[in-house]
Amino acid sequence: MKDSAESLDAEIERERLERVEDLASEDGAEWASHAMPGTFGCHELLDRTMIAFNLVEEMIVSHPACVQNREWYALAHRAFKALEILYERVGEVHLSNDADEPDSQDEDESD
């Protein structure tokens, strides 16, 4: 099970790095500066995360077809909780006075 989790994590990171490359090629080397904690771009992510969080809870988790099925409900609830955690983590960094720099892996990609 650990190998499959590590494999999934590696695949997710590959996908993220592809998106980093796409953004850099579309918007230039300064693409990340518009989305750093404390910027409008980061605030926009926070807002969109709350919208998605509310939408998943109101339209999916509480939907009768979802509630009647244990597996579907568990999956929907995990999505709901993941969005809640994302909102809290983005908010902590975005609203703090000492916002962290992007991952060092992002910086490596610009070489």
N, C-alpha and C positions, 0 to 999 in steps of 0.2 A: 504494500500500500504506500509506503514511503517513496518508493521509486516513481509511482504514478503521480503522486503529489509533487515531487520534484520536477517531473517531466511537464506537468501542467504549469507549474511556476515558471519553468524555463520557456515554455511556449508563450505564456502571457508576457514575459519580459521581451521576447523576440518581437511580439506584436507591438508592444509599447515603443520599442526602439525603431521599428518601421514607421510608426506614426511620428516619432521625433524627426526622422529623416524626411518624411513627407512635409511636415510643417516647415522645416528648415528650407526645403527646396521651393515651397510655395511662398513663404513669407520672409525668407532671409534669415541670417544668423541671429538677429535680435528677436525672433519669434517668441521666445520664452519670457522676455522682459515685460510683455504685455499681459502675462498671466501669473506673474509672481504674487505671492501673498502681499496683501495691502493694495493691490491694483484693482481696477474695475473688472478686469478679466477674471481674477480670482473670486471677486464678489459675485460675478455672473455665475461661476461654477457653483458657488454656495447656494444661490437662488435656484438654479436649475436642479440641484440635488434635492432641495426641499420640495420643489414641484413634483419631481419624480417620486419622492418618498410619500407624499400625500396621495398621489395618483395610484401608486401600487397598493397602498392601504385601503383607499376608498373604492377603487374599481376592481381590484383583484383579490386581495386577502379577504375582504368581506363579501365577495360575490358568492351567492349560494352554491354554484357549481364547484367553486374552489373549497368552500367550507365542508361540503359533503364528502370530499375525497381527501383522505389523510395524507397521501403522498403529495398531491397538488398543493394542499394547504401548507405543508412543511416547506416545499420549495418556494412558494410565494412568501411565506414568513421569513425565510432566509434572505430573500431579495430585499424585503422590507427592512430587516435588521442591518443588512450590508449597507443600504443607503443611509440609515440612521447613523451608523458608525462613520461612514464617509463624511456626512454632514458635520459631525462632531469634530473629526480630525481636521478637516479643511478649515472649519470655523476657529478652532484653537490656534492654528498657525496664522490664518488670515487676520484675525483680530488681535493677535499679540503684537507687542511693540518690537519684539526681537525675532521677526520672521526668519526662518531658515532659508538658506540658499537651496537651489535645486540639487537633486541627487548628483553625486560626483560622476555617475554613469552618463548623465546628460552632458556634462562638460566634456567627457571623453569622446562623445559622438561628434563634437564640433571640430575635432582635430583634423 
